[in-house]
């Protein structure tokens, strides 16, 4: 490259502008063949083929459900290790968001969140000081049962992607909220809505948006994120979809997407849509909600009442991928999901044991438990677990070899509630908590 630059400097006075552009292009192609064949997003997509484990979004900040890897783990540092009495300092609140359990995403200087207001599903954009920037709608609200907005939005290359409770998937300009395209996946793939409505937080994989209609024409599908056109479909399982949101990872020599239908956990090839494996994940309501967890060649599903918590090892068998059971646990979180920290799975039980547990990822052995908070959602950041339980109690917990140690707590919702389902978000030294109409922003930076 150095020799080329010297030669260019010696000849630049005599070469024509057109010929110069051709020479530069040829050099760039020789150095980076992918740059000729693929746009920047496709280059990132190709690079991810070689990364083991969870595949992170190339987007900055907190651009999707459960963070960069969809695992509930934040890369934040410099955070308070213990909260003062009454909790961290409240910076601001946003009110009148409408009913809903969606968490915010944050990209640059803008926060995006949804809520059901009147008869509309509303998508909001706010500055990081809580001031409104724009709002728009994505179809109708969800009336009952459990009225309220479900899914978070996802951000990719200046666009937002969101699915409402009725299966309407919309692509919007992130800067203005202007709708670019929309499609109803239940209509396109001949699916039907489910007991507590569609809740999938969309996954953007390179040039594609992943949806799980569970219809007669597709278990899962990839849409072109520019147009909404169908790119590939995964063969149907003759059962409905569920409320779960997918994860993206590399295992057994394949880029895979794992999610749940009404009765199965499954994995598909992220590039072709080929259905690779299925495992039973059943309960009496046909409702799987918790996002799967993946690490070190193993995937973990949990659901209450029947299947409970089950880990599987994914192994290549020629062109096939097998999912072999490794261990089973009583853990059965519903809306709360799980996080994996230093070989310990942290989650809360639901049906019978409505408190928090640490479970060994290798063996399924229960290492410890904590009864200070009931079942709920959690996020991990800077050595601490941020918990919000079903009753609106918020805790800062330290995972140790001996167990979970409480390093702070406060009550977000003073009245007695049973539906504080929204997941915490920690980004740029701030903790975001949502309970229906209100979003709370706290300062959790070390002083």
C-alpha positions, 0 to 999 in steps of 0.5 A: 500500500505504501508503494502504491501511494508513492507511485500515485504521488509521482504520477498524480500530475499526469493521470486523468481524474477518471483513470485515477478513480479506476486505479484507486477502485482496483487497489481497494478491490484487491485489498478488500474483495468483500467491499466490491461484492457487498455493502457495509452491512453485508461486510459486517454480516460476513464477518459475523460468520466467523465469530463463535457464540452470541452474535452482537448487533453492529449497532451502537448503544442499546439498540434492541431488546435485552441489549447488544447480544440480547442476553440481558448483559450491559457492558457498562462500567463505573456504576454504583456498587451500593445504593443509598437508602431509598435508591439512586437519584431520580433524574426525570420521569416521562408520564402518559406513555399509555399501558404497556410493558415494553422497555426503551431502546437508546441510540445516540441522543434518542430514546424510543419506547411504545405504549397503548394510548386510546385505540392506538399503539404509539411509538415515541421518541424522546431526547435523553433529557426526557423531552419529546421529539416525535410520536407516531402509531403502528396500528391498533392497541391490544384491548384484552386480556392484559391490555398494553403494548408488548414489544420493544422497537429495534434500531438498524442503520437509521431505521426502526422496526416494530411489531404490534400485538396484531402482527403488523410489522412497520419500518420507520425513519428513526429521525422522524417516525415516518413510515417506510413500509408495513406488512401484517405477518399473520396475513402474509404467512396465514398465522393467527393471533394467540391468547395474550397477543404477539409480543416478539421483539424483532431481530435485525440480522444484517439486511433482514428482519426476522419474524416468527408468525407460526403460520401455515406458510412459515414458522419463521421468516426473514423480511428484507429490511429495506422493503418488507419483502420475504427473503426466506421462510422456515417450514411450519410446525403445524402449531401457533407462534408464541410470545418469545423473542429470538436470539442469534448465535453461531454453533455447530458450524452454523449461524443460527436463530433460536426461538419458540413456538407454542410447543417447541424450541427450535433453531433455524439457519440464519442465512437460509431459513432451514429448520435445523432442530426442534425440542419440546417446550410445552405448557398447558397454555401453549405460551412460551415467553422467556427469551432463550439463552445460549453459551458454549455450544448449549441453548437453554429454554424455560417455561412454567407448568410442564417443560420448566428449564431445559438445557440442550447441547448443539452438535453438528452431524454432517449437515445436520444439527442435533440438540441433545438434552444435558440437564433439566431444572425446576426454574420456570421464569415467565416474563423475566428471562435469565442472565448468565454470569461467570457460569451461573444462570440467574433467574427467578422461579414462577409457579411454586418457587417465586424467588431468585436462584443461581444455577450452575450452567454446566450441571444444572445444580442449584447453587443458591437462592434469595427470597428478598424479591419475588419473580421478575426481570433482571439485567446485569451490569458492572458486577451487579444484578438489577432486578425489578420484581412483579410487585414493583420492588427494585433491587441491586444484587451482587452475585458472589460464590456464597449467593446473591447479596442485596446492595440496595433496594427501593419500591418503584410502584407504591400501590400493590401491583402484580404486573411490573413486567418491564425489563430494566435498562442500564445505559450511559450511567443511567437506569431506566425503569418502566411501569405502564404510563411512566418511564423513570430515569435514575443516575447510577454512576459512581460519584 
